[in-house]
Amino acid sequence: MGAVIVIYVAIILLMLISYWKIFTKAGKPGWAILIPIYNIIVLLEIVGKPWWWLLLMLIPLVNVVFGIWMINLLSLSYGKSSGFTVGIILLPVVFLPILGLGSATYVGPAGAKK
């Protein structure tokens, strides 16, 4: 049981560190990932969407569509393709560290500076 807890904590730390780096690469404060709701607002700023999308995230089923859309915009904001979005959705433990800790650079909201 202790090994499971250690692995679980390690995965949580990896995800927090990855998101922290994703935020800092975009010029946002990394500590924002630690504050619930505010972290989504900052993520919406990174992908170039208005704050009221947060309200759409509160509607059942609509939140799934807008959540996937936001992840796709995050991939595009770092110069990745929509295939990378599928990777983040299916295997976030691998793809988010690639985005945050890898060589991906922030290119603007949804890749606007391409």
N, C-alpha and C positions, 0 to 999 in steps of 0.2 A: 504493500500500500504506500509505503514511503517513497518508492521509486516513481510511482505514478504521480504523486504530488510534486516531486522534483521536476519531472518532465513537463507537467502542466504549468508550473511556475516558469520554467525555462521558455516555453512557448509563449506565454503571456509577455514575458520580458522581451523576447525577440520581436513580437508584434508592436509593443510600445516603442521600442528603440527604432524600429522601421518607420512607424508613423512619425516619430519625433524628427527623424532625418528627412522624411518627405516634406514635413512642414518647414523645416529650416532651409531646405533647398529652394523652396518657393518664397523665401523671405518672410515667413510667418514665424511667430514664437513657437518653439518646440513644446514648451510646457502646456500649450493650449490643448494638446491631446489628452491631458490628464483631467480636464474639466468637462463633465458631461454637458451636452447640448452646445456649449461654446465650441467644442471641437468640430461639430458638424457645420456650424456657421463659418468657421475658419476654412474648413474643407470646401464649402460652397464658394468662398472667396477665391480659393486656389483654382477651382475649375471655372470660375467666372459666372456663377449663377447667383440670383438674388437670395436674400435671407429667408424670404417667405416660402422657399422650397422646403424649409424645415417643417412648415405647417402641413405640406403635402406628405411628409414622411410619417405623419400621425394617422393617416387614413389607411385602414387595412387594404391590402392588395395594391393600392396605388403606391404605397411605400416600397413595395418590391420593384415595381417598374422604375420609379424615380431613383431608387438605390442603385440598381444596375446601370441606369443612365449616368448617374454621378460617378460610378466606378469607371465607366467607359470614358467620360470626360477627364477623369484623373489620368488614365492611361495616355490619352491624347495630349494632355498638358505636359507630360514628360517625354513626348516624342515617340511613344509606343503605339502599336497598332491595336485594332479591335480584338485581334487574337490574344493579345496580352491581357485584355479585359476578361476573356474567358478563363485564362490562367488564374487571374486574381480571384474570380468567383469560385472556381473549382478547387484551387490549391493555394489559398492566401498565405500559408506558412512558407511557401517557396517564393511566390511571385512578389509579395510586398517587400521582403528583404532585398530582392533584386532591384526593385524600384528605389527603395530608400537607401540601402547600403551599397548598391552597385554604382555604375558610372552614368546612370540616367541623369540628365539635367533638365531643369524646369525650363520649358520653352514658351510659357505664357498660358493664359486660360484656354484650355482645350486646344493647345497647339497653335494659337493665333499668330505667333511670330515665325511660323514656318516660311 
